[in-house]
Amino acid sequence: MKRLLSIIQVVIWFFSCQPSQEEELPIKYSIETIKIPISSEQLNSYQIQSNFSLNEKPVLVSYNDKRHSLDFFNLDHEESITSKNLDSDGPNGIGKIESIFVQSSDSIFVYELGKLHLLNGDLSKKQSWDLFQIYGDLNLGIPQCNFYFKLYYDSERQSVYFFMNQMGVSLLEIAELPLMTSLNLETNEVNVLPIYHSEYFKSVAGQVGFMTYLGFYGKLDNQLIFNYQYESTIYGFQLNDEKLSTTSSSKVKFVPSTPQTNDPQAYDQHAIENPHFLSPIPDPWRNLIYSIVWDSPDANSYKTYLDKSQILRVFDENLELIQTVPLPDRTYQINNWFVNENGLYLNKAHPGDSLLNEDFLMFDVFKFKVN
């Protein structure tokens, strides 16, 4: 009996000396799942979306490319609000939308190739900007927003930001050209930001495969938060003094360069086998930044795009990595995420999920709290 008691005391001492989960991790989090019933005309995954607050209730606005409409959802009540069709022709005609930013219920910015529109709540045009005309003689490339570089309206500066897609120039030339501009919507003035491809891009002559876009969602405080898909670094561009800050260089990881070949399968294989560092999402409610690594598949998998793993990274306001969270395989659709005061929303709609329920628009909401 005495021996047994001694063993129990040792075991109790051992576990009492182990740090708790709260002590080990810089931040704590919980996960809440929301399920919004949808009709046959709505989608269970939207790659083009924006959220805003209406009467203190979070609302998600999503572009339905199947119907050329905007679908509205109440996230708190987990219900569909309405769907509004967009005109394709006439004075309010809009082409295929590639990005959206909702400022309020009656100020909806939408981007289609070559054009930016500000819509009223009924989706009539309040104002439009012909981007090809504004940028036409500047020789900066095509101003774009897309899945990686999101449309973002900076109300303090009355400006939007664009990724400059250089067409018809070599990768070596692209390495020396600016990648980002701002457009003042009051004056139509274009401001070229001193943001270029990284030194790593130049060192491998731009051979990074498909990963050439900037990742951008918006700003935290007064700095634009962005990244390159081919390296693990997060960058902050200070708008006041145009200074660039970044994560510690000692922790940077790079995607290996692609082989110089014309074989498209080699580029696919490179993209599957190597990580993509997806766009960072600033969280102004918690002063955090989130970014997901779309990593290489597990060694025992079939090694396709569907088998690539995902790791959620959490950075502080100083752009330093403070925590990583491995995500379950075949669960979340990449790039279909956003943040609001409730947390980080990840869309449960991975195309490789054999149990995917197409009757619901589903999100896991990660609620982070800094210790």
Summary of the structure (lengths in Angstrom):
residues: 371
radius of gyration: 22.6
end to end distance: 42.3
largest distance: 90.1
contacts: 1087
relative contact order: 0.13
helix: 13%
strand: 42%
